[in-house]
Amino acid sequence: MSDTKAPSKPAAQGESWTELAKTVIYAGLIAVVIRTFLFQPFNIPSASMEATLLVGDYLFVEKFSYGYSRYTFPFGGWPLGDSMHGRFLERQPQRGDVVVFKFPQDNSTDFIKRLIGLPGDRIQVRNSLLYLNGKQVVRTRVEDYVETVDGEQHHVPQYRETLPGGKSYLTLDRDPEGALDNTGVFVVPAGHYFMMGDNRDNSDDSRMAVGYVPAENLEGKAEFRFFSIDGSAPVWEFWKWPLAIRYSRLLTPID
């Protein structure tokens, strides 16, 4: 009896390793499909979207919001590469969407800004006020944005802007006489969009080097934060994470 059972043990062990390998492969394929076609994680590296998005916020970008282009896929649509142009299953973005896109001058770099201008729109900033097609966008003063720098609290003027159609969000005005508070008129070309950061005096956006963003450069719409950490704890000091997590920002939608 013992002689007939002995060979079955290596076979059973081999089957378990095979099943484990299959599980890992399937999980990997599912993750690739989700990241490529549905949702991609993205972290905020700069302050250009304060107070809406903070450095250390982690969020999910909905990849199918505007259809798909070569920049929706990893490595610029490899192996199709430059041969893939335009958008497949295209859907138009809306004014006020928070969008992740490829920097037009360097398609290896991701940017995140708020979409302000659609094709044909005329955009101008005068005395810190945003004008859309010749009309001032409604702006209301709200409570100051309070930030801590080197242990000291600083108050920054904060406003609620409301676009035509009702989309509403917060903006900061750090310098009422800043270099970006008075611009010429920007006329958005066909097939392009005009992007601005909510931290209006500290954002490289369509008023500067970013310029007009081609439709195919849109990667997706930022939908919600799933994690946020204030930077007070290095990644390797995981035991300090509970004190560094911004609990009020976990699993919150993005306005």
N, C-alpha and C positions, 0 to 999 in steps of 0.2 A: 504494500500500500504506500509506504513512504517513497519508494522508487518512482512511482507514477506521478506523485504530487510535486516532486522537487523541481522539474523543468518549468512548471507554471509560474513560479515566483518571478524569475527574470522577465517573463513575458508580461506579467501583470505590471511590473515596474516600468517596462518599456511603454506600455499602453498609457500609463498615467503621465509620463513625460510627454508623450505625443499629444494627449488631450490638453496638457498645460500649454504646450507650444501653440496649438490651435487657438486656445482662448486668448493668448497674448497677441497673436496675429490678428484675430478678429477684432479685438479691442482696439488695436492700432489702426486697422482699416476704418472702423467706425469713427475714431477720433479724427482721422484725416478727412473723411467725408464731411463730418460736422464742421470742421475748421474751414474747409474749402468752400462749401456750399451754404452753410447755415450761419454759424456764429464763430467769431474770432476774438480771443482775448486781446486786450490792448491796455497798456499802462500809460499814465500821464507823466511825461518827463519835464514839462516846463509849466510856467505860471500864466501862459497866454490866455487861458480860458477861465481864470479865477473870476468870480467866486463859484461859477457853475462846476468846474472841475479843478481839483487840487493836485499838486504833485504828490504822487503816492496813491492816487485813485487807480483802481483796476476795473475795467469795464468790458462788457461784451458788445461787439459790433455786429449788427445784423447784415450779413453778406448779401442777402437776396432783396434788400429794400429797393434797389434801383436797377435790378437785373445784374447781368454779369459782363465783365470785360476782362481783358488779359490781366489787368491789375487786381482783379478780384481774386485771382488764383496765385498760389505760391510761385515765386521766381518769375513773375511777369508772364504767366501763361505758358511756361516751359512745358512741352517742347514746341508749342506753336510760336511763342516769342513774338517778334515784330510782325509776323504775318497775320496776327489776330488784331482787328481794329473794330471800333464801335462797341455797342453793347447788345447782348442777347437777352431777350425778355425784358427790354428796357421799360422802366417806370420812372416818371419824373419826380425829382425831389421837391420838397416844399420849402418856402422861405421859413427860416428859423430852425431847420433841422441841424443837429450837430453831426458833422460828417467827417469821417476819416478818408483821406485822399493821398495820392502820391504827389509829392512836390514836383511841379511841372519842369523845373530846371534840373532835377536830380531824382529820377524815378526809383532810386533805392531808398529814399527817405519818406517816411509817413508823417503827415501833418493832421491835426484835428482842429477844426474851426466851426463857426456857425455860418450857415449859408444865408446870406443877406440878399444877394441879387440874382435874379433869373435872366436868361437871355433876353436882351432888349431893354432891360431896366437901366435907369440912370441913377447912379449912386454918388452922393457927395456928403462930406462932413463939414459943417460950418459951426464954429464956436462950440465944439464938442457935441453938437446935435447932428443926428443922422437924418438925411433927406433921401427919400425914395421917390423917384419920378416927380421931383419938384415939390413934394409935400413932406413936411416934418413928421418923422415917426414919433408917436406919442411916447414921452419919457416922464416918469414920475419919481421924485426923490423918495427914498425909503431909508430905513435905518442904516447906519454906517456898517461897512464891512470891517471887522476887527481882526487884525492879524498880529502875531507875536514875532518880533525880530530881535535876536540877541537878548531874549528875556524881557523885552519891553513891548507893551501893547501899542499898536498904531491904528488909527481910525482912517479909513479910506472912504470917500464919498461913493455911495452906491445908488443906482437907479434901476427902475423897472421899465424896460422898453417893451412896447406892444406893436407888433407889425400888423399891416393890413391882413385881415383874416383872423386876427385874434391871438396869434402865437405870442406868448409873453415870457420874458426871461430877465435875469439880472445882469447888469454891466457895472464896471468900475470906472471911475474917472479920477485917476491918480494925480493928473496934472491938467488943470483946466486950460492951460495955455501950452500944451504939449505940441510937439512937431506934427503929430497925426490928427490934431483937432481941427485943422483946416486943410481941405484938399480941393483939387480940381474935380470936375465931373467925370466919373467913370461910366462909360457906356458898355454894357456887357455884350460881347459878341455872341452870335449864334453858336450853339453847341458848347457854351462855357458858363461858368458860374463865378459869383463874387463872394469871397469868404472874409469874415472878420472874427477876431478874437473878442471874447467878452471883457477881457482886461484891456480896454481900448488903447491905453497909452503904453502897453508893454506886449505888443503882439506884432510879429512879422506876418502880415496877411496880404490880401489882395491890394491893399493900399501901398504895399512895398514890394519886396522881392518875389513874393508868391505870384502876384499878378492874377490874371484870369485863369481859372482852373478848367481844363477840358473835361467834358462829360465822361470820357472813358477813364479818367484818373480817379473817379470816385470808387472807393472800396466798399463803403457801407455806412449805415446810420448807427450812431452810438445810442444804445437803448437804455442800459441800466448798469449801475455799479454793483459789483459783487464783492468787492473788498477795498479797503482803504487803510493805509498806514502812514503815520506822520513823519517817518524818517528818523525818529529818535533812537531806534534800535537797529543796529546792523543786521543784515540778513542772517548771519551765522550765529548771532546771539538770540536764538529762538526763545529762550526763557524770558526775554524782555518783551516779546511781542504783545502779550495781553495789555501792557501799559501803553503801547504805541498804536494799537488799532483804533481807528475812528469808528466806534460802534454805531454812531448815529447815521453813518453813510453806507452801512452794509445793506446790500439788496435794495437799493433805492433807484427809482427811475431818474432819467436825465431830462431836465426841462429844455 
